Amino acid sequence: MTTESGISRGESAYEPVIGMECHAELLTASKMFCSCENRFGGEPNTRCCPVCLGLPGALPAVNRMAVEHVIRTAIALNCSIESEAHFDRKNYYYPDLPKGYQISQYGKPIGSGGWLDFEVEGKPKRVHIRRVHLEEDTGKLIHFAGDSQRSFVDFNRSGVPLMEIVTEFPPDLHSADEARAYLTELRAVLTFLGVCDGKMEEGSLRCEPNVSVRLRNAETYGAKTEIKNLNSFRAVERGIAFEAGRQATLLETGGVVRQETRGWDEGRAATFSQRSKEVEQEYRYFPEPDLPPLRLDEPWLERIRATMPELPSSLRNRCLTEYGLSAYDARLISESRATAQWFEAAAAVGGDAKLVVNWMMGDLARLVNAAGASLDQCPVTPQRLGELVTLVSSGAITGKIAKAVLDEMYATGEPPAAIVEARGWRTERDPAAIRGLVEQACNANPEIVADITLRGLTQKRGFLIGQVMKASGGKADPGEVNRLLDELLARATGA
């Protein structure tokens, strides 16, 4: 039996073997081979031209920025950069590729022979990269539920610059967890470089794992299947786990794994057969006659190397040494360039980096997720969160009040200090006022006081503190509340 969690039968006998092909749409103003705007969404078929469609007589021209993005990625992935790269025609027909071929790179890609290091469950892992090359995206088919007779084609995506990153054979990945961790790190690298926005939900980053299984310690490899166009970390993890389990079960029961392309059905949490897998010869690659070779001279490469930004691994180290964060927090902060920049801007104002992370990943993330938004759409700016953290760390407001302030900041966009002053939410530090609230809580709960003073149930102090904080509207200084409660309990025990 196969389950979503992976190889349920024969799990100890079989080893998954996973190669990864990732497609990243590049952040350029125009498409790969023409001047049409490169932008997601919009009215269908409003951003396409004869070059996008490959009409007779249309001639492509290379987008220099797209080439530089691929070079930048190849450098970050420790690849060798070829002095000359070629474009080829990859021949196949799909309804969303009317010219019958895709301009890609085959024999001479821009980058090859690299690697990417990352961690899986705290352990280092290296995945070798076979190639990084440039090609064009296809159009997009649109199928309407309930209308099986008709489909529509949107060519706005046709010709968008697409970078493909292919891992080396034999593969280094051997579990769904490792595959997810690899993809997470790769996405972080691409967003830090600024070459791709990494928005998997919009198809900007898509993953196609090649999955096979073999008996553990075996030297030969089994037939592989390719799962097409997975566009979320969850789909990648679940798709690989299911497919490895399916193949193991098939082999155990005397079946044969066929080399094929499979789709992923999120609703059924299962893969399904689409077509038999093509081999490279079937694509009949040949040199693209309309494009000359790309000359990647050393001065050009040096200029690009000089503009390389900080990468996630470097930021993680800096989070440990400069900000004193834990490895876990550093990993969260470095998951994307936008998150990292947001954190550093807030920490520059708030000072206490750990508090900034706690608020970012806790209450602020709760509000952003509830709104179905992303951090770059958040109405609370890094400056404002830093100001809120300063109010908390200075003791101007309590943590409980800070949550209410953040809710108002998110709803109104107002600065935290203005909200605090308008609501009269500054911390209450008057010992006489707090003493009155402590005595009130103790007098109202004599059985709790007896449990603490006579029976030693000190954990019940929390109840009394909660009553005091509730009575003060969350404004009482927690330190002062604790001090005065200790005094009162000590008197009650005669100490």
Buried (B, 14 or more C-beta within 10 A) or exposed (E): EBEEEBBBBBBEBBBBBBBBBBBBBBBBEBBBBBEBEBEEEEEBBEBBBEBBBBEEEBEBEBBEBBBBBBBBBBBBBBBEBBEEBBBBBBBEEEEBBBBEBBBBBBEBBBBBBBBBEBBBEEEEBEBBBBBBBBBBBBBBEEEEEEEEEEEEBBBBBBBBBBBBBBBBEEBBBBBBBBBBBBBBBBBBBBBBBEBBBBBBEEBBBBBBBBBBBBBEEEEEEBBBBBBBEBBBBEBBBBBBBBBBBBBBBBBEEEEEBEBBBBBBEEEEBBBEEBEEBEEEEEBEBEBBEBBEBBEBEEEBBEEBEEEEEEBBBEBBEBBBEEBEBEEEBBBBBBBBBBBBBBBBBBBEBBBBBBBBBBBBBEBBBBBBEEEEEBBEEBBBBBBBBBBBBBBBBEEBBBEBBBBBBBBBBBEEEBBBBBBBEEBEBBBBEEEEEBBBBBBEBBEEBEEBBEBBBEEEEEEBBEEBBEBBBEBBBBBBBBEBBBBBBEEBBEEBEEE
